[in-house]
């Protein structure tokens, strides 16, 4: 299964996202969360990317969607609805950036 992380932060393949290092989910404010969040749905990740803030706290950086490889602490996100197919782990490795899919109208 493929996993996707949406953000406005810029990462490179091989970068490791670690819980506790960035504001919640790389751009959703609040103190750093101990988890990295991602979804099996590229569309859901793209929605999160559009809603996220960039490292400066604004919306100037482009939304980005990355394919990620979570670590062994992978588990279902207890807060999101099941249809979001959202999960979390203590860390995840960036595999590559993918183009966000456009919403179908």
ZAKEVEX-13978 format. One line per field, with one value per residue (C-alpha): residue number from 0; residue in one letter; x, y, z. Coordinates in steps of 0.5 Angstrom, whole numbers, plus 500, padded with zeros to 3 digits. Layout:
residues N
vexdren (NUM_...) .
kolke (a_...) .
u (X_...) .
v (Y_...) .
w (Z_...) .
//
This chain:
residues 105
vexdren (0_1_2_3_4_5_6_7_8_9_10_11_12_13_14_15_16_17_18_19_20_21_22_23_24_25_26_27_28_29_30_31_32_33_34_35_36_37_38_39_40_41_42_43_44_45_46_47_48_49_50_51_52_53_54_55_56_57_58_59_60_61_62_63_64_65_66_67_68_69_70_71_72_73_74_75_76_77_78_79_80_81_82_83_84_85_86_87_88_89_90_91_92_93_94_95_96_97_98_99_100_101_102_103_104) .
kolke (x_x_x_x_x_x_x_x_x_x_x_x_x_x_x_x_x_x_x_x_x_x_x_x_x_x_x_x_x_x_x_x_x_x_x_x_x_x_x_x_x_x_x_x_x_x_x_x_x_x_x_x_x_x_x_x_x_x_x_x_x_x_x_x_x_x_x_x_x_x_x_x_x_x_x_x_x_x_x_x_x_x_x_x_x_x_x_x_x_x_x_x_x_x_x_x_x_x_x_x_x_x_x_x_x) .
u (500_502_502_502_504_501_505_507_514_520_523_528_527_531_529_526_520_520_514_516_520_515_509_503_503_508_504_498_500_500_506_510_506_510_507_507_501_499_494_493_489_493_487_486_494_493_487_491_497_492_490_497_502_509_515_514_507_504_501_506_510_506_502_506_504_510_510_512_515_512_516_514_510_505_497_491_490_485_482_480_474_476_474_480_484_489_495_500_507_513_517_517_522_520_520_519_514_508_504_497_491_486_479_474_468) .
v (500_507_512_520_526_533_539_546_544_542_535_531_524_520_526_523_526_525_526_532_536_540_544_538_535_540_546_545_549_548_544_539_532_526_523_524_523_521_518_512_517_522_526_527_528_534_537_537_540_546_547_547_553_554_554_561_561_563_560_563_556_551_545_539_531_526_519_516_510_510_506_500_504_505_505_508_515_515_522_522_519_512_515_519_513_517_514_516_513_516_517_516_517_521_517_522_528_527_531_532_530_535_535_532_537) .
w (500_499_504_503_507_505_508_505_508_503_504_499_498_504_509_516_518_526_531_536_531_527_529_528_522_519_518_523_529_536_539_536_536_538_531_524_520_513_509_504_500_496_495_503_503_498_502_508_504_502_509_512_514_511_516_516_519_512_506_501_500_495_498_497_497_499_498_505_508_516_521_525_530_524_527_525_527_533_531_524_521_517_510_511_511_516_520_524_526_530_524_516_511_505_498_493_492_488_484_488_484_483_486_481_480) .
//
